[in-house]
Amino acid sequence: MLAVCCMSLFIVSMDATVVNVALPSIGRELGSTISGLQWTIDAYTLVLASLLLLSGSTADRIGRRRTFQIGLALFSVGSLLCSLAPSVGWLVVFRMVQAVGGSMMNPVAMSIITATFDDAKERAKAVGVWGAVVGVSMGLGPLVGGALTDTVGWRAIFWINVPIGVAAIVLTALFVPESRSPKPRRLDPLGQGIVIVLLATLVGGLIEGPRLGWTSVGTLGLFVVAAAALVLLVVVEGRRQEPLIDVRFFRSIPFSSAVVTAVVAFGANGAFLFLNALYLQEVRGMTPFQAGLWTLPAAVATMLVSPLSGRLVASVGTRVPLVLAGVGILGAGLVLTTIDAHTPMLVLVAAFVLFGFGFGMVNAPITNTAVSGMPRAQAGSAAAVASTSRQTGVSLGVALAGTVTGASAVASVGADFAVATHAMWWIVVGIGAAIVVVGFVTSSAVARRSADRVAPLLDA
């Protein structure tokens, strides 16, 4: 069951790294600007983030296995359509189809795992395996994507999802038991609509701001709508008996800390993948396969560290892995603030290993903190909030990376792009420091007491 659920994470995670390494090739063939490439990534993560909460509650209602299988089917169809895209506009649309399916896969798989592993230590180990799959997919993604892009073409990177998706559908029917919440919640279309508006306008403003102008009516209008949507979401969801987002979750300091950590850590990862794909190929002149090969140390570090993180969470709690994660990401950011067009590759490898170490450490404590202490009946919803935070972070990271470097406003990048990335790497340094602080806050006695107060309210 764990292996089948991990298959969904494998194809979704590999899809992210595969697409990143192919971005320059996609841009050249389809005549896309850098902002168009940003939308290729963010259209997927935005739709994914917007629908994860709905998918989590839907799975609790109609059955987790059924929802999981529908998601696998949609993701496979979307992948096939992406391989046929005639323009970057159609590619963005088909990526959104992929995302609809993806929203039904990972959070639902996590809720299946949570419902199956009753023992807290066994659940933490299972989450560690889950995190290791991220490392495996990150490692294979750039290599497989680079090899396919160099030989067959970038369209082949989407073909590989189809047979894996079909196999997962069959294996799910054979090995994954059906489960659902004994108290499923009602649908919340108003809350769902507000979430979509909030995320789309916020990320849209960050990506299009450099092109439209930060003081233009269009850019300011997007940010005003995003702010209004956030306020409206808190008000509306706080008054609903069965909301899409139960705002009471956030009264728990550990849960809120997990959400904040997910947003910033995955934001750093989104920026890391996006900027390095452009830097290695456009500035250093590498082929997609060479770029994938040089980023492999980051993926290997994540793969090796993730199970260790799960075991640390099970044995000593979340503080140690979170502090180590923050130190790794901070150190990687500091090294990357020094790069230029001629930086020795060993320096880059050191930064990549540090980042992979930090990112591998962060996932298990995020997931464990988000789902532990929450009523089992709302496992799907709690896991979906954590997953939404991850995807929202990726969207914001990619959007912010293009904005801070000025890449969003140009058609292509040049040799000075390496120096332009320094500002974003300093932001990554700040993210690492913030994760260290959160590691101490979320494991404090005050934080634990807040979680103990919230759990009975949610179970009522």
C-alpha positions in Angstrom: 0.0 0.0 0.0 2.8 2.4 0.9 4.6 1.6 -2.4 1.5 2.2 -4.5 0.8 5.6 -2.7 4.4 6.6 -3.3 4.0 6.0 -7.0 1.8 9.0 -7.2 4.3 11.2 -5.4 7.0 9.8 -7.7 5.4 11.0 -11.0 4.2 14.3 -9.6 7.6 15.1 -8.0 9.6 13.9 -11.0 7.3 16.0 -13.3 8.5 19.1 -11.5 12.2 18.5 -12.0 11.7 17.1 -15.5 9.9 20.2 -16.6 12.4 22.6 -15.0 15.4 21.1 -16.8 13.5 21.3 -20.1 12.4 24.9 -19.7 15.1 26.4 -22.0 14.3 23.9 -24.7 10.6 24.5 -24.4 11.2 28.3 -24.6 13.2 28.0 -27.8 10.8 25.6 -29.6 7.6 27.4 -28.6 9.0 30.9 -28.7 8.2 31.6 -25.1 9.4 34.5 -22.9 10.8 33.9 -19.4 7.4 34.8 -17.9 5.8 32.2 -20.2 8.1 29.6 -18.7 7.2 30.8 -15.2 3.5 30.2 -16.0 4.4 26.7 -17.3 5.5 25.9 -13.8 3.1 28.1 -11.8 -0.1 27.3 -13.7 0.4 23.7 -12.6 1.2 24.5 -8.9 -1.5 27.2 -8.7 -4.3 24.8 -9.8 -2.8 22.1 -7.6 -2.7 24.4 -4.6 -6.2 25.7 -5.2 -7.8 22.3 -5.4 -5.9 20.3 -2.8 -8.3 21.3 0.0 -11.3 20.4 -2.1 -9.8 17.0 -3.1 -8.9 16.2 0.6 -12.5 16.8 1.8 -13.9 15.1 -1.3 -11.8 12.0 -0.6 -13.0 12.0 3.0 -16.6 12.0 1.6 -16.7 9.7 -1.4 -13.7 7.5 -0.6 -9.9 8.0 -0.7 -9.1 5.1 -3.1 -11.7 6.3 -5.6 -10.5 9.9 -5.5 -6.9 8.6 -5.8 -7.7 6.6 -9.0 -9.6 9.5 -10.6 -6.6 11.7 -10.0 -4.2 9.2 -11.5 -6.4 9.0 -14.7 -6.6 12.8 -15.1 -2.9 13.3 -14.5 -2.1 10.7 -17.2 -4.4 12.3 -19.7 -3.0 15.7 -18.9 0.5 14.4 -19.4 -0.4 13.0 -22.9 -2.0 16.4 -23.8 1.1 18.3 -22.7 3.2 16.2 -25.1 1.0 17.4 -27.9 0.9 21.1 -27.0 1.4 23.4 -30.2 2.2 26.5 -28.2 3.1 27.7 -24.7 -0.4 28.8 -24.2 -1.8 25.3 -24.8 1.0 23.8 -22.7 -0.1 26.0 -19.8 -3.7 24.9 -20.2 -2.8 21.2 -20.4 -0.5 21.6 -17.3 -3.6 22.8 -15.5 -5.4 19.5 -16.5 -2.4 17.7 -15.0 -2.8 19.7 -11.9 -6.5 18.8 -11.4 -5.4 15.2 -11.4 -2.4 15.8 -9.2 -4.6 17.5 -6.6 -6.4 14.2 -6.1 -3.2 12.2 -5.6 -0.6 13.3 -3.1 -2.8 14.6 -0.2 -5.2 11.7 -0.6 -2.3 9.2 -0.6 -0.9 10.8 2.6 -4.3 10.5 4.2 -4.4 6.9 3.2 -1.0 6.4 4.9 -2.2 8.3 8.0 -5.3 6.2 8.3 -3.3 2.9 7.8 -0.4 3.5 10.1 -1.9 3.7 13.6 1.4 3.7 15.6 3.0 7.2 15.7 6.6 5.9 15.3 5.6 3.7 12.3 3.7 6.6 10.7 6.8 8.8 11.1 9.0 6.1 9.4 6.4 5.8 6.6 6.5 9.6 6.1 10.3 9.3 6.0 10.0 6.8 3.1 7.5 9.1 1.5 10.1 11.9 1.7 12.8 9.6 0.3 10.6 9.2 -2.8 11.0 13.0 -3.4 14.7 12.5 -3.5 14.6 9.6 -5.9 12.2 11.4 -8.2 14.4 14.6 -8.0 17.4 12.5 -8.9 15.9 10.7 -11.8 13.9 13.7 -13.0 16.8 15.9 -14.3 18.7 12.9 -15.7 15.8 11.3 -17.4 14.4 14.7 -18.5 17.7 15.9 -19.8 18.4 12.7 -21.7 15.0 12.7 -23.3 15.2 16.4 -24.1 18.6 15.9 -25.7 17.6 12.9 -27.8 13.9 12.7 -28.4 12.8 16.2 -27.5 11.1 17.9 -24.5 7.7 16.4 -25.4 9.0 12.9 -24.4 9.3 14.1 -20.7 5.5 13.9 -20.4 5.1 10.5 -22.1 6.8 8.7 -19.2 4.0 9.6 -16.8 1.4 7.7 -18.8 2.6 4.1 -18.2 3.4 4.8 -14.6 -0.1 6.3 -14.1 -1.8 3.4 -15.7 0.2 0.9 -13.6 -0.7 2.8 -10.4 -4.4 2.8 -11.2 -4.3 -1.0 -11.5 -2.2 -1.6 -8.4 -4.4 0.8 -6.4 -7.5 -1.4 -7.2 -5.6 -4.5 -6.1 -3.8 -3.4 -2.9 -5.2 -0.1 -1.5 -8.2 -0.5 0.8 -11.1 2.0 0.5 -11.5 4.4 3.4 -13.5 7.5 4.1 -14.3 9.8 7.0 -17.1 8.8 9.3 -18.2 12.4 9.4 -17.6 13.8 5.9 -18.0 17.6 5.5 -20.2 19.5 3.1 -18.8 21.1 0.0 -17.8 24.8 0.2 -17.9 26.3 -3.3 -17.6 29.9 -2.0 -14.5 29.1 0.0 -13.0 27.2 -3.0 -13.6 30.2 -5.3 -12.0 32.6 -2.8 -8.9 30.4 -2.6 -8.5 30.3 -6.4 -8.9 34.1 -6.6 -6.4 34.7 -3.8 -3.6 32.4 -5.2 -4.1 33.4 -8.9 -4.0 37.2 -8.2 -1.1 37.0 -5.8 1.2 34.9 -8.1 -0.1 36.7 -11.2 0.9 40.0 -9.7 4.4 38.8 -8.9 5.0 37.3 -12.3 3.5 40.1 -14.4 4.6 43.0 -12.2 7.9 43.5 -14.0 6.3 43.5 -17.4 3.2 45.6 -16.6 5.0 47.9 -14.1 4.7 47.8 -10.4 2.7 50.9 -10.2 0.4 50.0 -13.1 -3.4 49.7 -12.6 -3.2 46.0 -13.6 -0.5 45.1 -11.1 -1.9 47.1 -8.2 -5.4 45.7 -9.0 -4.1 42.2 -8.7 -2.5 42.7 -5.3 -5.6 44.6 -4.0 -7.9 41.7 -5.1 -5.5 39.2 -3.4 -5.5 41.2 -0.1 -9.3 41.5 -0.2 -9.7 37.7 -1.0 -7.5 36.9 2.0 -9.6 39.0 4.4 -12.8 37.6 2.9 -11.5 34.0 3.2 -10.8 34.4 7.0 -14.2 36.0 7.6 -16.3 33.5 5.5 -14.5 30.4 6.6 -14.6 31.4 10.2 -18.4 31.6 10.1 -19.1 28.3 8.2 -20.0 25.2 10.2 -18.1 23.0 7.7 -15.5 25.2 6.0 -13.1 24.3 3.2 -10.3 25.6 5.4 -11.0 25.2 9.1 -9.4 28.3 10.5 -9.3 26.6 14.0 -6.4 24.5 12.6 -4.2 27.6 12.8 -4.8 28.1 16.6 -2.4 25.2 17.0 1.2 26.7 17.0 2.7 23.4 15.6 0.3 23.3 12.8 0.7 27.0 11.9 4.5 26.5 12.1 4.3 23.6 9.7 2.3 25.6 7.2 4.8 28.5 7.4 7.7 26.2 7.1 6.2 24.4 4.1 5.6 27.7 2.3 9.1 29.1 2.7 11.0 25.8 2.3 9.2 24.9 -0.9 9.4 28.4 -2.1 13.1 28.2 -1.8 13.1 24.9 -3.6 10.9 26.3 -6.4 13.4 29.2 -6.9 16.4 26.8 -6.6 15.1 24.6 -9.4 13.9 27.4 -11.7 17.0 29.6 -11.4 19.6 26.8 -11.7 17.9 25.4 -14.8 18.3 28.8 -16.5 21.8 29.4 -15.0 23.4 26.1 -16.0 22.0 26.1 -19.5 21.8 29.7 -20.5 24.8 31.1 -18.7 27.1 28.1 -18.5 26.0 26.7 -21.9 25.2 23.1 -20.7 22.9 20.7 -22.5 19.7 19.6 -20.5 21.4 16.3 -19.7 24.5 18.0 -18.4 22.5 20.4 -16.3 20.6 17.4 -14.9 23.8 15.6 -14.1 25.3 18.6 -12.2 22.2 19.1 -10.1 22.1 15.4 -9.2 24.1 15.9 -5.9 21.1 17.9 -4.5 18.7 15.2 -5.4 20.9 12.4 -4.0 21.4 14.4 -0.7 17.6 14.8 -0.4 17.1 11.1 -1.1 19.7 10.0 1.5 18.6 12.5 4.2 14.8 12.1 4.0 14.6 8.7 5.7 17.0 9.9 8.4 14.8 12.9 9.0 11.8 10.5 9.4 13.7 8.5 12.0 14.8 11.6 13.8 11.2 12.8 14.0 10.2 9.4 15.4 13.0 9.3 18.0 13.7 12.9 19.1 10.9 15.0 17.7 10.8 17.8 15.1 13.3 20.3 16.5 16.6 18.7 15.5 15.6 18.0 11.8 14.1 21.5 11.4 17.2 23.2 12.8 19.4 21.0 10.5 17.2 21.8 7.6 17.4 25.5 8.2 21.2 25.4 8.6 21.5 23.4 5.3 19.3 25.8 3.3 21.0 28.9 4.9 24.5 27.5 4.0 23.5 26.8 0.4 22.1 30.3 0.0 25.3 31.9 1.3 27.4 29.9 -1.2 25.1 30.8 -4.1 25.3 34.5 -3.3 28.9 34.4 -4.6 28.3 32.7 -8.1 29.1 34.3 -11.4 29.5 33.0 -15.0 32.8 31.4 -14.1 32.2 29.9 -10.6 34.1 26.6 -10.2 31.7 23.7 -10.5 32.9 22.2 -7.2 31.6 25.3 -5.4 28.2 24.8 -7.1 28.2 21.1 -6.1 28.9 22.1 -2.5 25.9 24.5 -2.6 23.7 21.9 -4.2 24.6 19.2 -1.6 23.9 21.7 1.2 20.5 22.6 -0.3 19.6 19.0 -0.9 20.5 18.1 2.7 18.4 21.0 4.1 15.4 20.2 1.8 15.6 16.5 2.7 15.5 17.3 6.4 12.4 19.6 6.2 9.7 17.4 4.7 9.2 14.8 7.4 8.8 17.2 10.3 6.4 19.4 8.2 4.1 16.4 7.4 4.3 14.8 10.8 3.5 18.1 12.6 0.6 18.8 10.3 -1.2 15.5 10.7 -0.3 14.4 14.2 -2.6 15.7 16.9 -5.4 16.3 14.4 -8.6 14.1 14.6 -8.3 11.1 12.3 -11.7 12.0 10.7 -10.1 15.1 9.3 -6.8 13.5 8.2 -7.5 14.2 4.5 -8.3 17.9 5.2 -5.2 18.4 7.4 -2.9 16.7 5.0 -4.4 18.8 2.2 -3.7 22.1 4.0 0.0 21.0 4.4 0.2 20.0 0.7 -1.5 23.3 -0.3 1.2 25.1 1.6 3.9 23.3 -0.2 2.5 24.0 -3.7 1.7 27.6 -2.8 5.3 27.9 -1.7 6.6 26.6 -5.1 4.3 29.0 -7.0 5.5 32.0 -4.9 9.2 30.9 -5.1 9.1 30.7 -8.9 7.2 33.9 -9.2 9.5 35.7 -6.8 12.6 34.4 -8.4 11.7 35.8 -11.8 10.7 39.1 -10.2 13.8 39.6 -8.1 16.2 38.7 -10.9 14.3 40.8 -13.4 13.9 37.7 -15.7 10.1 38.1 -15.9 10.5 41.2 -17.9 12.8 39.8 -20.6 12.6 37.3 -23.4 15.9 35.5 -22.5 18.7 35.8 -20.0 22.4 36.6 -20.5 25.7 36.2 -18.7 24.8 38.8 -16.1 21.9 36.6 -15.0 24.2 34.9 -12.5 24.8 38.1 -10.6 21.1 39.0 -10.8 20.3 35.8 -8.9 22.2 37.0 -5.8 19.3 38.9 -4.4 17.1 35.8 -4.5 19.8 33.7 -2.8 20.0 36.2 0.0 16.2 35.7 0.4 17.0 31.9 0.6 19.5 32.7 3.4 16.7 34.4 5.3 14.4 31.4 4.7 17.0 29.1 6.2 17.3 31.3 9.3 13.5 31.4 9.7 13.3 27.6 9.6 15.9 27.4 12.4 13.7 29.7 14.5 10.5 27.8 13.7 12.3 24.6 14.8 12.6 25.9 18.3 9.1 27.6 18.4 7.1 24.6 17.1 8.6 22.2 19.7 8.2 24.4 22.7 5.9 23.6 25.7 3.7 26.5 24.7 3.3 25.1 21.2 2.4 21.7 22.5 -0.2 23.1 24.9 -1.8 25.0 22.0 -2.1 21.8 20.0 -3.7 20.0 23.0 -6.3 22.8 23.2 -7.2 22.7 19.5 -7.6 18.9 19.0 -10.8 18.6 21.1 -12.4 21.6 19.3 -11.8 19.9 15.9 -13.1 16.6 17.1 -16.3 18.0 18.5 
